[in-house]
Structure formats: structure tokens, C-alpha cells
Amino acid sequence: MKDGFESVSMEVLPEYLGDHIFVYNGFPEVVKQVMSTELWKNLPATKKNQVYRYGDQFHDEFVMEDPYSMELQLDTIVNTLLANKK
């Protein structure tokens, strides 16, 4: 992994995803395309309605790794999970 991230194919996505999935909404057409696939629809997190979309093309606090950004990321995760608590 060179630049702190790596691309993975859709076929191996289930190997990397957990019980809760946070999806950056910066590219809505790409997100829509991915979420319309059978692979996506059959993921455990999708079936349990534990997929959370955040951000837009202008706001993605998950990009930076400085302490302030990490605090914003934690706030986003906690607030999103609490807002969707069953």
C-alpha cells in the first residue's frame, strides 16, 4: 500500500467490510452504482441496515489524519451510530 490507501475489486469487498459500513457520499453516482449490485445488497451490514453515508463532494473529514481531523471523524462516527441506534 503506497499512498495510505489501496483500491480493491468489488469481488473481494466482503473480505474487508465489517458489521457497520461508512460510505463517503462524495461521488453519488458511483455510490448508487455500487449499492445497486447484488454483491452489495447481500452484505451482512446491508441486510442489517448498518450502512451509513456521510459527507459530500466538498466535505470529507475522513481524509486527513491530524488530531483535529481525527476528533471530527470520531464525532461523525459516534453521532451517526447514535442517530441510527435501534
Secondary structure by P-SEA (a helix, b strand, c coil): ccccbbbbcccccccccccbbbbccccaaaaaaaaaccccccccccccccbbbbbcccccccccccaaaaaaaaaaaaaaaaaacc
